[in-house]
Amino acid sequence: MPDSELAFDSLVGLAARLRGGSLDPVALAEQLLGRIAGLDGRLHSFICLTPERALAEAQAARRGLAAGQDLGPLHGLPFAVKDLFDVKGTPTTAGTRLREGHRAEADSAAVESLGQRGMSLLGKTHMVQFAFGAVGINHDQGAPLNPWQPTPFAPGGSSSGSGVAVKAWSGS
């Protein structure tokens, strides 16, 4: 499936393709990781990618779906989390240089729950310091940029990286 077709499909559409067999969870994760690699140098929406984990979880989803084990509507879909959530083995900075040395020892309950539903974690998105701010500017780690504006615009909100990532994927 061409990248542009994938990028503008809905989660419902992607889930239907996964269940129908016309889309493979591993191919989906690979295409999205490639899209992030191609766009994020300019957009700055992700602070940390987890490609090895994403591909391993996508392979597990592929095996499960092929064996008829459907874990629900999220099974095989990718996701990203705000850098406020712990992901085992990765930094959780909460958007501030004050937490640069912190590495999570375990997944947060939300990340663990999504993994149990067969989703694959692409990475962690930028945010404002300690999730406190409405404009979306991060003076410590840089601010994500609106992907559909020719001049840099602040994306707004404490989840600015997540908003930019969704906008870059959906195009709407």
N, C-alpha and C positions, 0 to 999 in steps of 0.2 A: 504494500500500500504506500503510495507517495506520502512524504512527510507532510505536505500541505493538507492532504485529505485527513490524515490522522490528527493533525493539530487543530482542525476545526470541527471534529466530531464531538458529540456530547458523551458524558460518562455512560449514559443509558445506551447510546449507540455502540460504544466500545464494549460494554458488557455483553450486549447482544452478539456482537461479532466474536467475542471470546467464547461464548457458549455455543455459537453456531459453527465454530471451527475455522472461520475465515480470518481470524486474527489470533496470533500466538502470543501468550504473555511475555515470553522472552523477546520476541521481535518488538513488541510494544515498549518494553522497558529500554531496549537498545535504541529505538528511534527517539524516545524522549530524552534519554541521556545524550544522544547526539545533538538533539535540538538545543538542549541546555548548553552543551559545549560550544555550539555555534552562536548562541545569542547572549549568554550570560556574561561574557567579557565586557559587553557594553551595558547590559541591564543591571547587573549586580544583584540579582534576586536571591541567589543561593550563597550561603556562607560555607557550607560543607556538603559535598556529594558523597553518597555511599554506593558507588556502582557495583562493588563486589557483592554487597548485601542485596541490592536490588535485583541483580541477575540470579543470585542463588534463590531468592524468594520467588522470582518469576519462574525459575525452573521447577521449583516445588509446586507452584500453581499449575504449570503445564502438566506435570505428572498427575496431580490430583484431578484436574478436569478430564484428562485422557482416561483416567480410571473410573470416571463417573462420580467422583467425590466433589460435589458442589457445596462450597462453604457459604453460599449466599451471593447477593448481588454485587458485592465488592471483590469477590474472588478473581484474582488475576489482574486487577487494576493497580496502577501505581499511585503513590501519594508522596507528599512532602510535609514536613512539620516545621513549625516556627521554632527558632532557636531557643525557645523557652522550655521545650520538652526534652527530657533526657533520652538519648539514644546510646546504648551501650558502646563504649569504646570511642566515642566522639566527644569533642568539646561541647559544652553547653555554656555559652557566654552570656546569654540573655541580652545580647546587643551591647555589651560594655567591656572595655579593656580590663576592668576590675576582676573579671572572671576568666581571663584568658587561659589560665593554667588548669581550670577545672575540666576533668574528663569523667563522663558518666560511667558508673559501674554497672548500671542496669537500665533497661528500657523503662520509660514512664508507663503508667497504666494505659494511657491512650495509645501509645505506640505499640505496646504489647497486644492490646485488644484488636487494633487494625491488622497486625500481623497474624493473629489467630483467625481472622476472616479471609486470609489468603492474599492480602495486598502486599505490594513490594515497595519498599522505602527507597526513594530516589535520593533524598538528602534533606538538609535543613535550610530553611530560608532566613534571610536577614530580617531584622526587626529593629525598632527603636529601643534605646536603653531601658531595660527593665519593663518593657511594654508600656511605657508611660510617655505618651505623646500623640498628638493628633495629626501632625503634618507628614510624618514618615521620614524625617531627616535623622540620620545617625552620624554624629560628629566623630565617634570613635572608630567605626568600621566602614563608613561610607553609606550613602543612601541609594537604594534602588531607583531606577528611572522608568517612567511610563513608556512602554515599548511602542506606542502608537502615536507619539508626539515627535515632531521633527526637532524641537528644541527640548532640552531637559526640563521636565516638570517633576515636582515632588509627588510621589504616589499617594501620600496621605495614610494616616492610620498607623497604629503600632505594629500591625502585620504587613508592613509595606512590601517586604520581599515576597510574601505569599500572594498578595494582590498582583504584583508585577508578574510572578510566575504564572498565575492563572490567566492573566490578560495576554501574555505572550503565547500561551498554549491555545487559548480559545479564540483570540483575535476579535472578541466582541467587547 
